[in-house]
Structure formats: structure tokens, C-alpha cells
């Protein structure tokens, strides 16, 4: 009976053993209340953005004779100045925001981490890279975005570069901090004595210890990316009409606040939900790695 139970439990136990401990720790974040709620909100928003062409085959630019009509059962966010459905445009705008954030932030986190770990190969190179990252820190995201827009012109690529470059310093600093904290450890010194190469030292010891901070930092920068896109688009330096983004819709609504006070509610609600989802996930990841 005991042997049978042990045999029955062995496949599940073996499956659990096959999961990398680091991956299992990150997955545990989704089992917490914050992680579950954040992941649920984000999943709904992603599905809505992906299915927008299916749900609204007419597209986001369909106009009607009515303008600046408030929310109703047929148009839950109301109609804009050209009679276009604000809810439809908001859902399509989510596509722009999500593609920006889910591409720029991971690429920035990966490259920033690698730049922060250049000290593994050369202390001079690592210190030089940190000075360059310090210069980038001197430019707040919105100021950097204005400079890039002045050079490249407004649009998706300028926003991508703004979020990408703004996120490099924090990822680089966390990675360098992990390296500086590990290089004096006994097991790292022993590995050097045994002739372990710098590449092996990086992949086996330093990078795994830097991953926790970098993952949490990336989740935080998802929130920052949301506000960078919104901030630049609100002042007309981001996505350009008629292409919708949440920032563009908020920018348009400012001109009609007296005529249609509810114009901004829908886009602002989706923007807040997107920021809250990433914020909850960053908290969940932070709690998961701190339980280690």
C-alpha cells in the first residue's frame, strides 16, 4: 500500500524536481493574491487588445454624424469629436501601449543587465559603462523622450527608444551590484583558484544571483513605461493621430473637457488598470524573491 502510494506520487514529485528552482520561485508569485489579480487584469487587457480586430472588425476610425455623446449602453465610453466610439479606440490603443511596453522593457532589462555585468571581464570596462549609465540617469524619461522626438520625430520608434534607454541604468546598476556583492564570496574565489573561466563564473554564479533583482526591476519599469508613453502622447510627442493610443486619447479629451467631461474617463481607466496590473505583479515578484 505504501509502495503503491509512493509510486503514484513519484511522477508528480519528479515533475516538480524537473522545474528550475528560480522559475518555480517566479511562478509562485502568480499564486499570491497580488500576483493573481495583477495577472488576471493583464491577461484580460492583452486578450482584448489581441482580439480587437475580431471584436471590432470595422476598425477604430469609423465615424458617425453624432459627436461628443456621453456614455450609453451602445457606446460605453461615449463618442469623440468625430463620432468615433471611444471604447473601440481605447481597446485598439491598448495594442500600441502593450507592444511598446512588452518589447522595450524586456530588451532594455536584458541589455542593461549585460552592461552591468561587464565588470566580470574587466573592472575598467565595468566602471566605464557605469559612468555612461550615470549620464543617462541625468535625463528623466520625459526629457529624454523630448530630445529623441526632436531628432527622430514623433512616433512609435521614438517612444520605444525612450523607454528602452531610460530603463538601462537601473538594470545595469542592479546587475553590477550583484557582481560586486558576489566577487568576494568564498565560492567565487574558490572557482577562480580552480581555473573556472570568467564566462562560466558569469553564467553559473553571478547571473543567477542577479536575476531576482533584474526581474523585479523589469516589472517596475513596465509601470514606468506606461506613464512615459502616456506623458509624451498627451503633449503630442508620442503616437500621432489618427492612430490611437491611451495617451493620444487623453490628449484629445483635454480639448473637450467642458463639452464632454466623460471623454477622458474610458482611456484613463484602461491606463490605470494597465499600471495597476504591472504594479501588482512587481510587488508579487518582489515578495516571491524575498521569500527565498
C-alpha positions as CSV (number, residue, x, y, z in Angstrom):
1,X,0.0,0.0,0.0
2,X,2.8,2.4,1.0
3,X,4.9,1.4,-2.0
4,X,1.9,1.9,-4.3
5,X,1.3,5.4,-2.9
6,X,5.0,6.2,-3.3
7,X,4.9,5.0,-6.9
8,X,1.8,7.1,-7.6
9,X,3.3,10.2,-6.1
10,X,6.7,9.8,-7.8
11,X,5.7,11.2,-11.3
12,X,4.4,14.5,-9.6
13,X,7.5,14.7,-7.4
14,X,9.7,14.1,-10.4
15,X,7.9,16.8,-12.4
16,X,8.4,19.2,-9.5
17,X,12.1,18.4,-9.4
18,X,12.5,19.0,-13.1
19,X,11.3,22.6,-12.7
20,X,14.2,25.0,-12.2
21,X,14.1,26.4,-8.7
22,X,14.4,30.0,-9.9
23,X,11.5,29.5,-12.4
24,X,9.4,27.8,-9.7
25,X,10.0,30.8,-7.4
26,X,8.8,33.3,-10.1
27,X,5.8,31.1,-10.8
28,X,4.9,31.1,-7.1
29,X,4.3,34.9,-7.4
30,X,1.2,34.2,-9.5
31,X,-0.3,32.1,-6.7
32,X,-0.3,35.1,-4.3
33,X,-3.4,37.4,-4.2
34,X,-1.4,40.3,-5.7
35,X,0.1,38.2,-8.5
36,X,-3.2,36.5,-9.3
37,X,-5.2,39.8,-9.5
38,X,-2.4,41.5,-11.5
39,X,-2.0,38.6,-13.9
40,X,-5.8,38.4,-14.3
41,X,-6.2,42.1,-15.2
42,X,-3.2,42.0,-17.5
43,X,-4.5,38.8,-19.2
44,X,-7.9,40.4,-19.9
45,X,-6.3,43.5,-21.3
46,X,-3.9,41.5,-23.5
47,X,-6.8,39.4,-24.8
48,X,-8.9,42.4,-25.5
49,X,-6.0,44.0,-27.4
50,X,-5.3,40.9,-29.4
51,X,-8.9,40.3,-30.3
52,X,-9.7,43.9,-31.2
53,X,-9.8,43.3,-35.0
54,X,-12.2,40.3,-34.3
55,X,-14.4,42.1,-31.8
56,X,-14.5,45.3,-33.8
57,X,-14.0,44.4,-37.5
58,X,-15.0,47.9,-38.5
59,X,-11.7,49.3,-37.1
60,X,-11.1,52.3,-34.9
61,X,-11.7,55.1,-37.3
62,X,-15.4,54.6,-38.1
63,X,-17.1,58.0,-37.9
64,X,-20.8,58.9,-37.4
65,X,-22.9,62.1,-37.5
66,X,-23.0,62.3,-33.7
67,X,-20.1,63.9,-31.8
68,X,-19.1,64.1,-28.1
69,X,-22.0,62.0,-27.0
70,X,-21.7,60.7,-23.4
71,X,-21.6,57.0,-22.3
72,X,-24.6,54.9,-23.2
73,X,-25.5,51.2,-23.4
74,X,-24.3,51.1,-27.1
75,X,-21.2,53.2,-26.6
76,X,-20.0,52.6,-23.0
77,X,-17.2,55.3,-23.2
78,X,-19.2,57.6,-25.4
79,X,-18.3,59.1,-28.8
80,X,-15.4,61.5,-29.6
81,X,-15.4,64.7,-31.6
82,X,-15.7,62.8,-34.9
83,X,-18.4,60.4,-33.7
84,X,-16.0,57.5,-33.2
85,X,-16.5,55.0,-30.4
86,X,-14.1,55.9,-27.6
87,X,-14.2,52.3,-26.2
88,X,-13.2,50.8,-29.6
89,X,-10.4,53.3,-29.9
90,X,-9.3,52.7,-26.4
91,X,-9.0,48.9,-27.0
92,X,-7.1,49.5,-30.2
93,X,-4.9,52.0,-28.2
94,X,-4.1,49.2,-25.8
95,X,-2.4,47.4,-28.7
96,X,0.1,50.3,-29.1
97,X,0.8,50.6,-25.4
98,X,1.3,46.8,-24.9
99,X,3.5,46.4,-27.9
100,X,5.7,49.2,-26.7
101,X,6.0,48.1,-23.1
102,X,6.3,44.3,-23.7
103,X,9.1,44.9,-26.3
104,X,11.1,47.9,-25.0
105,X,11.2,46.9,-21.3
106,X,12.4,43.3,-21.7
107,X,15.1,44.3,-24.3
108,X,16.2,47.1,-22.0
109,X,16.4,44.9,-19.0
110,X,18.4,42.2,-20.8
111,X,20.9,44.7,-22.3
112,X,21.1,46.7,-19.1
113,X,21.9,43.5,-17.2
114,X,24.6,42.5,-19.6
115,X,26.1,46.0,-19.5
116,X,26.1,45.9,-15.7
117,X,28.0,42.6,-15.7
118,X,30.8,43.8,-18.0
119,X,32.8,44.2,-14.8
120,X,33.2,40.4,-14.7
121,X,35.5,40.6,-17.7
122,X,37.2,44.0,-16.9
123,X,36.9,46.3,-14.0
124,X,37.8,49.3,-16.1
125,X,35.2,48.4,-18.7
126,X,32.6,47.9,-16.0
127,X,33.4,51.2,-14.3
128,X,33.3,53.0,-17.7
129,X,29.9,51.5,-18.5
130,X,28.6,52.7,-15.2
131,X,29.7,56.2,-15.9
132,X,27.8,56.1,-19.2
133,X,24.7,54.8,-17.4
134,X,25.1,57.7,-14.8
135,X,24.9,60.2,-17.7
136,X,21.6,58.6,-18.9
137,X,20.2,58.8,-15.4
138,X,20.7,62.6,-15.6
139,X,18.0,62.7,-18.3
140,X,14.5,61.9,-16.9
141,X,12.3,59.8,-19.2
142,X,10.2,62.6,-20.5
143,X,13.2,64.9,-21.1
144,X,15.0,62.1,-22.9
145,X,11.8,61.5,-25.0
146,X,11.6,65.2,-26.0
147,X,15.2,65.0,-27.2
148,X,14.7,61.8,-29.2
149,X,11.5,63.2,-30.7
150,X,13.3,66.3,-31.8
151,X,15.9,64.1,-33.6
152,X,13.7,61.3,-34.9
153,X,10.3,62.8,-35.0
154,X,7.2,61.6,-33.0
155,X,6.0,58.1,-33.3
156,X,6.3,54.5,-32.1
157,X,10.0,54.2,-32.6
158,X,10.9,57.3,-30.6
159,X,8.7,56.1,-27.7
160,X,10.4,52.6,-27.9
161,X,13.9,54.2,-27.7
162,X,12.8,56.4,-24.8
163,X,11.5,53.5,-22.7
164,X,14.5,51.3,-23.8
165,X,17.2,53.8,-23.0
166,X,15.6,55.1,-19.8
167,X,15.5,51.5,-18.4
168,X,19.2,50.7,-19.0
169,X,20.7,52.4,-15.9
170,X,18.5,50.7,-13.3
171,X,19.0,47.3,-14.8
172,X,22.8,47.9,-15.1
173,X,23.1,49.1,-11.6
174,X,21.3,46.1,-10.1
175,X,23.4,43.7,-12.1
176,X,26.7,45.5,-11.1
177,X,25.6,45.5,-7.5
178,X,25.0,41.7,-7.7
179,X,28.5,41.3,-9.2
180,X,30.2,43.4,-6.6
181,X,28.3,41.5,-3.9
182,X,29.4,38.1,-5.2
183,X,33.0,38.6,-6.2
184,X,34.3,38.5,-2.7
185,X,32.4,35.3,-1.7
186,X,34.4,32.2,-0.9
187,X,32.8,30.1,-3.6
188,X,33.7,32.7,-6.3
189,X,37.3,32.9,-5.0
190,X,37.5,29.1,-5.0
191,X,36.1,29.0,-8.5
192,X,38.8,31.4,-9.7
193,X,41.6,29.3,-8.0
194,X,40.3,26.2,-9.7
195,X,40.6,27.9,-13.1
196,X,36.9,28.5,-13.8
197,X,36.7,30.8,-16.8
198,X,35.1,34.2,-16.5
199,X,32.3,33.1,-18.8
200,X,31.5,30.2,-16.6
201,X,31.7,32.4,-13.5
202,X,29.2,34.7,-15.0
203,X,26.7,32.1,-16.1
204,X,26.9,29.8,-13.1
205,X,27.3,32.2,-10.2
206,X,26.9,35.9,-10.9
207,X,23.9,35.9,-13.4
208,X,21.7,33.6,-11.3
209,X,22.2,35.9,-8.3
210,X,21.4,39.0,-10.4
211,X,18.2,37.6,-11.9
212,X,15.9,38.3,-8.9
213,X,16.6,42.0,-8.8
214,X,16.5,42.3,-12.6
215,X,13.1,40.6,-12.9
216,X,11.6,42.8,-10.2
217,X,13.1,45.9,-11.7
218,X,11.7,45.0,-15.2
219,X,8.2,44.6,-13.7
220,X,8.6,48.1,-12.1
221,X,9.7,49.5,-15.4
222,X,6.6,48.2,-17.1
223,X,4.7,50.7,-14.9
224,X,7.1,53.5,-15.8
225,X,6.8,52.6,-19.5
226,X,3.0,53.1,-19.3
227,X,3.4,56.6,-18.0
228,X,6.2,57.6,-20.4
229,X,4.0,56.7,-23.4
230,X,1.0,58.5,-21.8
231,X,3.1,61.6,-20.9
232,X,4.7,62.0,-24.3
233,X,1.5,61.3,-26.2
234,X,-0.5,63.7,-24.0
235,X,1.7,66.6,-25.1
236,X,1.6,65.5,-28.7
237,X,5.1,64.0,-28.9
238,X,4.2,60.3,-29.0
239,X,1.9,58.4,-31.3
240,X,0.3,60.6,-33.8
241,X,-3.5,60.7,-34.7
242,X,-5.5,59.2,-36.1
243,X,-3.6,56.1,-34.7
244,X,-5.0,55.7,-31.2
245,X,-3.0,55.1,-28.0
246,X,-4.2,55.7,-24.5
247,X,-2.1,58.8,-24.3
248,X,-3.4,60.2,-27.6
249,X,-7.0,59.7,-26.5
250,X,-6.2,61.6,-23.3
251,X,-4.6,64.3,-25.3
252,X,-7.7,64.6,-27.5
253,X,-10.0,64.7,-24.5
254,X,-8.3,67.7,-22.9
255,X,-9.6,70.0,-25.7
256,X,-13.2,69.0,-25.0
257,X,-13.3,68.7,-21.2
258,X,-16.1,71.4,-20.9
259,X,-18.2,69.9,-23.7
260,X,-17.7,66.3,-22.8
261,X,-16.3,65.7,-19.3
262,X,-16.6,62.0,-19.6
263,X,-14.4,61.8,-22.7
264,X,-11.2,61.1,-20.7
265,X,-12.8,58.5,-18.3
266,X,-12.5,55.5,-20.5
267,X,-8.9,55.9,-21.7
268,X,-7.8,56.9,-18.2
269,X,-9.5,53.8,-16.7
270,X,-7.6,51.5,-19.0
271,X,-4.4,53.3,-18.4
272,X,-4.8,53.0,-14.6
273,X,-5.8,49.3,-14.9
274,X,-2.6,48.6,-17.0
275,X,-0.4,50.4,-14.5
276,X,-2.1,48.6,-11.5
277,X,-1.7,45.2,-13.2
278,X,2.1,45.7,-13.7
279,X,2.4,47.3,-10.2
280,X,0.7,44.3,-8.5
281,X,2.9,41.9,-10.5
282,X,6.1,43.7,-9.5
283,X,5.0,43.5,-5.8
284,X,4.3,39.8,-6.2
285,X,7.7,39.1,-7.8
286,X,9.4,41.1,-5.1
287,X,7.7,39.1,-2.3
288,X,8.5,35.9,-4.1
289,X,12.2,36.5,-4.4
290,X,12.4,37.8,-0.8
291,X,10.9,34.6,0.5
292,X,13.9,32.7,-0.8
